[in-house]
Amino acid sequence: MKKNTNDQGPMPKKVITSLSLVPCALVIVPWSFSFILHPPSFILLLWLFAVGGAVGSFLNVVVYRLPPGISLIRPGSHCPACKRPIRWRDNLPILGWLLLGGRCRDCKAKIALRYPLVEAVTAVVFLVVAAADGFFEAMMPRGPLIDSLWGVGPTHRIETCVLVGYHLVLLCTLFAAGLIEYDGHRLPLGVVMPALIVGPLAPLAWPSLHPALDCFGWSGWIAALADAAAGSAVGALLGFAAAYASGAMPTPRVGMSGKRHGDASDAIPPDRGRLGLVLGPACVGLFLGWQAATVLGLLAVVLHLAASALGGKWPGVQRLSPNLFLAAAALGWILMRPDLVRAAFSWGIL
């Protein structure tokens, strides 16, 4: 049977599968050459990648279930088409989707490519943040003598793990919030609530998580808490300004499959994104300080206003959530954080 050369159908499955592995390959392949020479490092990398994929799978559940008010625990994972439970081996992050060929084992319904992509992106973010925060260097055993020379001990390892987790809470919160808003839903407060709790409490125990400006002679947890409060206030003010400037811009609902739901009467109310516009920059300031809230908040506001202005010509651009911009920008800030802190010390402002 001859193929129709004029058929402009969907991209072949093999090509899509290959593209879904690109984010993983860009991070894993360069590191593998050095980590394979050190088996403990390679095992640590694989373990962290698996944890990141599992967290990405949970973020998929949060994005799908939390906006309509469905429990995150019950019912268990199931196919949206046939409602049959997903077997544990088919529920493995990334790998399960690849082995199934992107289809349900029972009813053969298509499984959205976004599921493994979210898992892969989250896993890669885990590796990148861990590398930027010195997780691999801190966790590798070198012996008591070398550990003492490097200044690595139990306290340093614990602080490094806490720092990695602290940054990942922020990035996962922004990522999940951005995906929910991209689908056209109101942002549930429960998505950002863990970040609003962890953000101010963690620096009380570990002030080094939140290096603050030494403007008033404060130090320790007082300076960290003051900087977190100032950062959240600056972020929230920028968010309010962006919400006021963007005005009423209804956006069509778009689900996980990418299909639009409803017509103009089913558009999202004008305040759909205002909670996200306020809470996203506020969380950035809460975790990264008022400097990050100012720079990244202004960047997100500019990109959001640009996307809103271009929405008339390209409706898909208007759906891009400012929290997706914030997640990418916050990741960049975290990667540059050691250089920024060293520069602040050299300038005498830390």
C-alpha positions in Angstrom: 0.0 0.0 0.0 1.5 3.3 -1.1 1.8 6.1 1.4 0.0 9.4 0.7 2.8 11.9 0.1 0.4 14.7 0.7 -0.5 13.6 4.2 0.6 16.1 6.7 -0.2 13.9 9.7 1.4 14.1 13.1 5.1 13.7 13.7 6.2 10.0 13.7 6.3 8.3 17.1 10.0 7.5 16.8 10.9 11.1 16.2 8.7 12.3 19.1 10.3 9.7 21.4 13.8 10.8 20.3 13.0 14.4 21.0 11.6 13.6 24.4 15.1 12.2 25.3 17.0 15.3 24.2 16.8 17.1 27.6 18.1 14.0 29.4 20.9 13.4 26.9 22.1 17.0 27.1 22.8 16.6 30.8 23.6 12.9 31.3 25.9 12.3 28.3 28.6 14.9 29.2 28.6 13.9 32.8 28.7 10.2 32.1 32.3 10.2 30.9 33.6 11.4 34.3 31.0 9.7 36.5 31.5 6.3 34.9 35.1 6.4 36.1 33.8 6.8 39.6 30.9 4.3 40.2 29.7 5.9 43.4 29.2 9.2 41.6 27.4 7.5 38.7 25.1 5.6 41.1 24.4 8.9 42.9 23.6 10.6 39.6 21.2 7.8 38.5 19.5 7.9 41.9 19.0 11.6 41.8 17.7 11.4 38.2 15.2 8.7 39.3 14.0 10.9 42.3 13.6 13.8 40.0 11.5 11.7 37.6 9.3 10.5 40.4 8.8 14.1 41.6 7.9 15.1 38.0 5.4 12.3 37.9 3.8 13.7 41.1 3.8 17.2 39.5 1.7 15.7 36.7 -0.8 14.4 39.2 -0.9 17.8 40.9 -1.4 19.7 37.6 -4.2 17.3 36.5 -6.1 16.8 39.8 -5.7 19.8 42.0 -7.5 22.5 39.9 -10.8 20.5 39.7 -10.5 19.5 43.4 -9.7 15.8 42.9 -7.8 14.0 45.7 -4.1 13.5 45.0 -4.2 10.1 46.7 -7.5 8.4 45.6 -8.3 7.0 43.1 -4.9 5.7 42.2 -3.2 6.3 38.8 -5.6 5.2 36.0 -6.1 5.7 32.3 -8.4 8.7 31.7 -10.0 6.9 28.8 -10.8 3.4 30.1 -10.4 4.2 33.8 -8.4 1.0 34.4 -5.6 1.2 37.0 -2.1 1.7 35.6 0.2 -1.2 36.5 3.2 -0.3 38.6 5.7 -1.2 35.8 3.8 1.1 33.4 3.9 3.9 35.9 7.7 4.2 36.0 8.6 7.8 35.1 9.7 8.3 31.5 10.5 4.6 31.0 6.9 3.5 31.4 5.7 5.8 28.6 8.6 4.7 26.3 7.9 1.0 26.8 4.2 1.5 26.2 4.9 3.5 23.0 2.8 6.3 24.4 -0.4 4.3 24.6 -2.5 2.7 27.3 -1.8 -1.0 27.7 -5.5 -1.9 27.9 -7.4 0.4 25.6 -4.6 1.6 23.4 -5.6 5.3 24.0 -2.8 7.8 23.4 -1.0 9.1 26.5 0.0 12.7 26.1 3.7 13.3 25.4 3.6 16.1 28.1 3.7 13.5 30.9 7.1 12.1 30.2 8.4 15.5 29.1 7.5 17.0 32.5 9.1 14.0 34.2 12.3 14.4 32.1 12.5 18.2 32.6 12.1 17.8 36.4 14.7 15.0 36.5 17.2 17.2 34.6 16.5 20.2 36.9 17.3 18.0 39.9 20.7 17.1 38.4 21.5 20.7 37.4 20.5 22.2 40.8 22.4 19.5 42.6 25.5 20.1 40.6 25.2 23.9 41.0 24.8 23.6 44.8 27.8 21.2 45.2 25.7 18.2 46.1 27.9 15.7 44.3 31.1 17.1 45.7 29.7 17.1 49.3 28.2 13.6 49.2 31.2 11.7 47.6 33.3 9.8 50.3 37.0 10.7 50.2 38.2 9.6 53.6 38.6 11.5 56.8 41.9 13.2 55.9 40.7 14.5 52.5 37.3 15.5 53.9 39.0 17.6 56.5 41.2 19.3 53.9 38.2 20.0 51.7 36.2 21.2 54.7 33.6 18.5 54.1 31.9 17.0 57.1 28.5 15.8 58.3 27.3 19.3 58.9 28.3 20.5 55.5 26.6 17.5 53.8 23.4 18.1 55.7 23.4 21.8 54.8 24.1 21.0 51.1 21.2 18.6 51.0 19.0 21.2 52.6 20.1 23.8 50.1 19.3 21.6 47.2 15.9 20.7 48.5 15.2 24.4 49.3 15.9 25.4 45.8 14.0 22.5 44.3 10.8 23.3 46.3 10.8 26.7 44.7 11.4 25.5 41.2 8.9 22.6 41.4 6.3 25.1 42.8 6.8 27.5 40.0 6.8 24.8 37.3 3.5 23.2 38.6 1.9 26.7 38.9 3.0 27.6 35.4 1.6 24.4 33.9 -1.8 24.8 35.7 -2.1 28.4 34.4 -1.0 27.2 30.9 -3.9 24.8 30.9 -6.2 27.8 31.6 -7.1 27.0 35.2 -7.1 29.2 38.2 -4.1 28.6 40.4 -5.1 26.8 43.6 -3.6 28.2 46.7 -2.6 24.6 47.7 0.0 24.5 45.0 2.1 27.3 46.5 1.3 26.6 50.2 4.2 24.3 50.8 6.6 26.9 49.4 5.0 29.7 51.5 5.6 27.5 54.6 9.1 26.2 53.7 10.4 29.6 52.4 10.4 31.5 55.8 10.9 28.5 58.1 14.0 26.8 56.6 16.3 29.8 57.0 15.5 30.0 60.7 17.3 26.7 61.1 19.9 27.3 58.3 20.5 31.0 57.8 23.1 30.2 55.1 20.2 29.2 52.8 19.4 32.9 52.5 22.4 35.2 52.3 21.1 38.6 53.1 22.5 42.2 52.7 24.3 43.5 55.8 22.5 46.9 55.6 21.5 47.3 59.3 24.1 45.2 60.9 21.8 42.2 61.2 23.1 38.7 60.9 22.0 35.1 61.1 18.4 34.1 61.0 17.2 37.7 61.7 18.9 39.0 58.5 17.6 35.9 56.5 14.1 36.4 57.7 14.1 40.1 57.0 15.5 39.5 53.5 12.8 36.9 52.9 10.1 39.3 54.0 11.4 42.1 51.9 11.8 39.8 48.9 8.2 38.5 49.2 6.9 42.0 49.5 8.8 43.2 46.5 7.7 40.2 44.4 4.0 40.7 45.4 4.1 44.4 44.6 5.5 43.6 41.1 2.9 41.0 40.6 0.1 43.4 41.6 1.5 45.9 39.1 1.7 43.3 36.4 -1.9 42.1 37.1 -3.1 45.7 36.9 -1.2 46.5 33.8 -2.3 43.4 31.9 -6.0 44.1 32.6 -8.8 41.8 31.5 -7.5 39.3 29.0 -9.7 36.1 28.8 -7.8 33.0 27.7 -9.2 29.8 26.3 -8.9 26.7 28.4 -6.4 24.1 27.0 -6.2 20.7 28.5 -3.4 18.1 28.7 -4.2 16.9 25.2 -3.7 20.5 23.8 -7.3 20.8 22.6 -9.3 23.8 23.4 -12.4 23.5 25.5 -15.5 25.6 24.9 -15.9 28.9 23.1 -15.7 32.5 24.1 -18.2 32.0 26.8 -16.0 29.4 28.3 -13.0 31.7 28.5 -11.1 32.2 31.7 -12.2 35.2 33.8 -9.9 38.2 33.8 -8.5 37.5 37.3 -7.5 33.9 36.2 -3.8 34.7 36.3 -3.7 37.4 38.9 -3.1 35.1 41.9 -0.3 33.4 40.0 1.2 36.8 39.0 1.3 37.8 42.7 2.3 34.5 44.3 5.0 33.5 41.8 7.2 36.6 42.3 6.5 36.6 46.0 7.8 33.0 46.2 10.9 34.0 44.3 11.6 36.8 46.7 10.8 34.5 49.7 13.4 32.0 48.6 16.0 34.0 46.8 15.8 37.5 48.3 14.6 40.9 47.2 17.4 41.3 44.6 16.1 38.2 42.8 12.5 39.2 43.2 13.3 42.6 41.6 15.3 41.3 38.7 13.3 38.2 37.9 10.0 39.7 38.8 10.5 42.6 36.3 11.7 40.1 33.7 8.6 38.0 34.1 6.4 41.1 34.1 7.9 42.3 30.8 7.6 38.9 29.2 4.0 38.5 30.4 3.0 41.9 29.0 4.7 41.1 25.7 2.9 37.7 25.5 -0.4 39.5 26.3 0.2 42.1 23.6 1.0 39.4 21.1 -2.0 37.3 22.1 -4.2 38.9 19.4 -2.0 37.7 16.6 -0.7 34.5 18.2 -3.3 33.2 20.7 -1.0 30.4 21.8 1.6 32.9 23.1 -0.9 34.5 25.5 -1.4 31.1 27.2 2.3 31.2 28.4 2.2 31.7 32.1 4.5 34.1 33.8 5.3 31.4 36.3 6.9 29.3 33.5 9.1 32.3 32.8 9.9 32.7 36.5 10.8 29.0 36.8 13.4 29.2 34.0 14.7 32.6 35.3 14.9 31.3 38.9 16.9 28.3 37.7 19.3 30.6 35.9 19.6 32.7 39.1 20.4 29.6 41.2 23.0 28.5 38.7 24.7 31.9 39.0 24.2 32.2 42.7 27.7 31.3 43.8 29.2 34.0 41.5 26.6 36.5 42.6 27.4 35.8 46.3 31.1 36.1 45.7 30.6 39.4 43.8 28.5 40.7 46.7 31.2 39.8 49.2 33.9 41.4 47.1 31.8 44.6 46.9 31.3 44.6 50.6 27.5 44.4 50.5 27.2 40.9 52.1 
